[in-house]
Amino acid sequence: MRVTNSMVLTSTLRDLNATLSRLQSAQIDLSTGRVVRKASDDPAKAAAAMALHNQIRRSEHRSRELTDAQGWLNVADTALVNGLDLLNRAKELASRAASTGATDAEARTAIAAELGNLREEMIAIANTKYLNRSVFNGTTTGDAYDLAGAYLGNDSQIMRAVAPGTVLRTNITGEEAFGVQASPEGDVFAVIDRLAAAIAAGDQAAMTAEQDNLDAARTRMASATAELGSRGARLDSIRARAAADEVSLRDTLSQIEDTDLAKALMDVKNRENAYNAALGAAARVIPNSLLNYLR
C-alpha cells in the first residue's frame, strides 16, 4: 500500500492529539485532586463513590440527630441536678423545723416562706427549655407547668434515630421527674406546699409525713437523673462509633475519588515527556512547511 504525505500527516496529528489529551487528563487529575469526576471516567468507581456519598449523607443526618439528642439530655440532666439541690435544701429546712420544739412561730414562718421560694424555683426548673421547647412537657408546646404547679404537658416520648437500627428516647416527662399530681402524695410542688403549711402551723405529725413524701420525691428525681445519665453515656458511645465510621467512609471515598499526588505528578511529567518526544518525531516526518510552523 502506498503511504502518502497526507496519510502521514493525518496519522501523526491524530497521535499528537491523543498524547496531548492524555497529558491534559493527567493535569486535570492533578489540579482538581480527583480522578473520578464523572461516571464515564470509571463507571465502577463512580458507582462506588455515589454509594459512599449516600452513606456519608445518612451519617451526617444521624450526627445532627445525635447532637439534638445530646442537647435534650444535657439540658434535662442539668435541670434535674439543680432540682435535687433544691430538694436537699428543703429537706434541711424541714429537719431544722422539726428537730426542736424551741422553734418559735416567727422562725417557722421564715422557714415556710423560704420553702415557698424553693417551690417557685422548682417550677422554673420544671419549665426549663431547649431550643425554645420545654424539655419536660412531652410533645406539647409552651411551658410544662403553670404557676399553680398544674402539669400542662403529656406523656409522649421524643425519639431520635441516632444509629442504624437504634432509636433513643431523649426526654423525661414532668410527671416522671416531679411526680403525678393526681397520686395520693401528689407531685413535688404539692409536697413542698403541704410541708410549708405544716411548718408554719407547727404540726409535727404533718411535718413528719411530708418529710417522707419529700424523700420519695427526691428518690424519684434521682432515678430520673440516673436514667438521663445512662442514656447520655449510651449516646456518647454511639457518637464515638459514628465518628469512627464516618472517618472510615470518607477515607474509603478518598481512596476511590482522590488523586494520588505523587503518582499524578509522575504521570504529568511522563506524559509531558511523551508529548515532547511525539512533537520531535512529528517534526521529522511532517512536511517542511508544517515543520517550520511547529518550530
Helices and strands as residue ranges (DSSP letters): H 5-32, G 39-41, H 43-99, H 105-126, E 129-130, E 133-134, E 159-163, E 166-169, H 174-178, H 188-201, H 204-257, H 261-285, H 288-294
